[in-house]
Amino acid sequence: MLNTQRFVLILGAFLAVTLFFATDVAKPETAAAASCVGTDACTGNAGTIGENSCNGFEACRGNDGDIGANSCNGDYACYFNGDQGSGVVGDDSCNGYQACVYNGFAGNGTIGDDSCNAEYACYENGYVGGGAVGDDSCNSYQACYYNGFAGNGAIGDESCNDSYACYFNGYVGGGNIGDQSCNAYQACFYNGLGGSGEIGHDSCNGQYACIYNGFDGGSGQIGNGSCNGEEICPGNQDQIGNCRENDDVPAFCSPSGRRVKNNVGSVVGAIIAGIEPQAAVKASAAAAAPPPSAAPATGTLKPPSTGDAGLAATRSSEPMALVLAASLVLAAGLLGAWRFRRA
């Protein structure tokens, strides 16, 4: 009886040690976040995609550009990014339904880090044109919709963070917006649409503050630290210098920067009909867009930042299976020998 108890204890200890090592073999090595999860998420990909990116229905289908980590998550988020052109998306950007669809298609579209995270936030940025968005910008619904579409639109850091804030910036024209500017509802709506609109740093922060600046063939220039307040410089077609026309004076401006009068006039009631004055440009460009391709993904998944060069999140289960199989064979042999001795 004593020999039986000893054998059972020895066999139990052996199996416990075996299971410990077998489980250790299967532990995650460096948990690489999954990318390209979803129906046709990366079908036809010929570009580069970072970790934890492009998850959603056709999220990065037809991608021919460069997509960073934790980006382009959502249905059609970066659909045909950079196709027939150049499309670059930084880290933690373009997360939302159609957030950056057709970025840089047949043009040049660049989006920095932590930007364009909302539905349609940077829709068709740089489509058949040039669109650039800095870091921490355009994080709201349609905030930078059609930026640089068939024109040139540039947006700095920490700017255009509200719904429609920089909607149609530089559409079929030229629109440049500096850092920490246009952070309010429709603050710089239609800036440089079909014309030329220049806005400096720390400017136009207020609802409708610089709406229609340089719009429809005109030219509007606004300096640094200017036009901060609600509907304070609407329809500007003039040159406004630094620290001018403020209801809310930036800290770096002297008190003289406060507005004395609105010298640019109001455009209330003067909204020009027709949101897309050159819709034919868009129609012809859209016609050039290729149909969705059924080609398999052929691009490159970027290695995670941990340095794991594309390995799976867990090691192969084959070593575990071999260890368990060997353990069972050895256990069966020991049990057979013990029974033979008892007989």
N, C-alpha and C positions, 0 to 999 in steps of 0.2 A: 504493500500500500504506500509506503514511504517513497519507494522508487517511482511509483506512478505519479505522486504529487510533485516530486522533483522534476520529472520529465515534462509535466504539464506547465510548471512554472518556467522552465528553461525555454520550452517552445513558445509560450506566451510572450516572454521577454524578447525572443528573437523576432517574432512577428511584429511586435511594437516598434522595435528599432528599424525593421525593414520598412514599415509603413511611414515612419518619420522621414527617413531618407528619400523614399519614393515621393512623398508629398513635397519635400524640399526641392526636388528636381523640377516639379511642376510649378513652383512659385514664379510670379511675374519677374521678368528681368528688368525692363524699364517700360513702364506702362505707356506705350505710345497711343495717343488718342486717335480714334478712328477718323478717317476721312472718306469722302465719296460714298456715304451711306444714303441710299434712296434710289428710286427708279431712275435709271439713266442719269444719275447724279454727275458722272464724269465721262459719259459717252463721247467719244471723239476728242478727248483731251490730248493736246499736243504741247501743253505748257507745263508749268511747275505748280504744285499744290502743297501747302504746308499741312501740319498736323491739325486735326480737329477742324477741318475746313470742308466746304462744299457738301454739306449734308442737307439733303432735301430733294424734292422732285426736280430733275434736270437743273440742279443748282449751278453746276459749272459745265454744262453740256457745251461742247465745241470750244472749250477754253484753249486759247493759244497764247496766253499771257502768263504773268507771274503773280501768284496768290500766296499771301503769307499765312501765318498760323491763326486759328480761331476766327476765320473769316468766311464770308460767302455762305453762311448757313441759313437756308430758307428756300422755299420753292422759287426757282428761276433767279436766285439771288445774283449770280454773276454769269448768267446765260450768255454764251458766245463772247466772253471777255477777251478783248484784244484780237478778235478774229479779223483778218485782213488789215490789221493795224497794230497798235501797241496798247496793251492794257496791263496796268500794274496796280495791285491792291495790297496794302500793308497788313499788319497784324491787327486782329480784333476790329475788323471793318466789314462793311457791307452785309451785315446780318439783318435780314428782314425780307419780306416778300418783294421780289423784283427790286431789291435795294440798289443794285448796280448793274442791271441788265444791259447788255450791249456796251459796257464800258470800253471806250477806245475802239469801237468797231469802225474799221476803215478810217481810223483817225488816231488820236493819241489821248488816252485817258489815264491819269495817275491819281491814286487816292492813298493818302497817308495812313497812319495808325489811328485806331479808335475813332473812325469817321464813318459817316453814311450808314449808321445803324438805325434804320427805320424803314417802313414800307415806302418804296419809290424814292428814297432819300436822294440818291444820285443817279436816277434813271437816265440812261443814255448819255452819261458824262463823256464829253469828247467824241461824240458820235459824228463821224465824217468832219471832224474839227479838232480842236485842242481843248481839253478840260483838265484842270489840275486842282486838287483839293488837299489841303494840308492835314495836320493832326488835330484830333478833337473837334472836328467841324462837321456841319451838315447832319447832325443827329436829331432829326425830326421829320415828320411826315412831309414828303415832297420838298424838303428844305432847299435842295440844290438840283431840282428836276431840270433836265436839259441844260446843265451847265456846259457852256462851250459847244453846244450843238451847232454844227456847220458854221462855227465861228471860233472865238477864243474866250475862254472863261477861266480865271485864276482866283482861287479862294485861299486865304492864309490859314493860320492856326487859330483854333478856338473862335471860329466865326460861323455865322449863319445857322445857329442852333435854335431854331423855332420853325413852326410850320410855315412853308412858303417863303421863308426868310430871304432866300436868294434865288427864287424861282425864275428860270429862264435867264440867268446871268450870262451875258455874252452870247445869247442865241442869235445866230446870223449877224454877229457884230463883235464887239469887244468889251468885256467886263472884267475889271480887276478889283479885288477886295482884299484889304490887308488883314492883320491879326486882330482878334478880339473886336470884331466889327459886325454889324448887322444881326445882332442877337435879339430879335423880337419878331413878332408876327408880321410878315410881309414888309419887313424893314427895308430891304433892298430889292423888292419885287421888280422884275423887268430891268434891272440895272444893265445898261449897255445893249439892250435888245434892239437889234437893227441900227445901232449907233455906237457910241463910245462912252463908257461909264467908268470913272476911276474913283475909288474910295480908299482912303488911307487906314491907318491903325486906330483902334479905339474910337471909331466913328459910327454914326447912324444906328445907335442902339436905342430903339424905341419903335413902337408900332407905327408903320408907314413912314418911318423917319426919312428915308431917302427913296421912296417909291418913285419909279419912272426916271431915275437919274440917267441922263444921257440917252434917252429913249427915242426910238424911231427917227434915226438919222441925225439926232442931236449929239451934243458933246457936253458931259457934265463931269466936273472934277471937284472932289471934296478931300480936303487934307486930313491930317491927323487930329484926333480929339475934337471933331466937329460934328454938328448936326445930331446931337444926342438929345432925344426927346420925342414925344409923339407927334407925328406928321409935321416935322419941323423944317425939312428941306425937300418937300415933294416936287417932282417935276423939274428938278434942277437942270438947267442947260448953261450953267455959268461956272465960274471958278470960285470955289470957296476955300480959303486958306486954312491954316492950322488954328485950332482952338477958337473956332467961330460958330455962331448960331447954335448955342447950347441952352437947353433947359436944365440938363444935368451935366454940370461941368466936370470933365475928367480931372483927377487929382493933379496931373502934371501941368494943367492949364491954370493960368491966373484967373481971378474972378472976372476979368474983362472978357473972358470967353463966353460969358452968358449972353444969350440972344437979347438984342434990343428990339428988333423987329424982324419979321420974316420977309427977307428981301428977295425971295425967289417965288413968292406967290403960291396960291393953293391950286391944286388940280382936282379938287373935289367936284364931281359931276363932269369931269372932262376925260373920263375913261375912254380910250380909243377902242372901237369895236374890232374884234378879230384878234384872238390870242396868238395866232400863228400867221403873221403877215406874209411869210414865205413858206406856206405849207407844202408847196410843190417841191421845195428842196428836200423836205423830209420824205415825201412820197417817193421821189426818185431814189433816195438813199436806201429807204426801206425795201424797195424792190430789189436792191442788190444783195440783200441779206440772204444767205443760203438757207435752204430748208434743213430741218433737223437731220443729222446724219446718224445712221445706224452703225457706223464704224466703231470698233472697240477702242477703249482707252489705250493710247500709245505714249502718253506723256510721262512725266516724272513726278513721283510723290516725294516732296522734300523730306529729308530725315528730321526727326523731332529735335528740338533744341537740346535735349539731354545727350545727344551724340549717338543715339541708337540709330544706326544706318538702315532704317527700314525693316528691322526685325519685327516679328510679331510681338504682340503684347505679352505673350507667355511663351515659354520654351516649348519645344516639341514634346508631345505626350509619349513618344516612342521610348525614351529612357525609362520612364515610369513603368511602362508595360513590361519591359525586359526585366526590371528589378522584381516586380511582382511575380512574373512567371518563374524566374529563378528561385524565388523564395518559396513558392508553392511546391516546386519540384523537390527542393531540399527538405521542406517540412514533410512531404509525403514519404521521402526516403527515410527520414528519422522515425516516423510513425511505423513504417513497415519493419524497420530493424527492431524497434521496441517490441512489436507484436511477435516477431520471430523469436526473440529471446524469451518471451513469456511462454511461448509454445514449447 
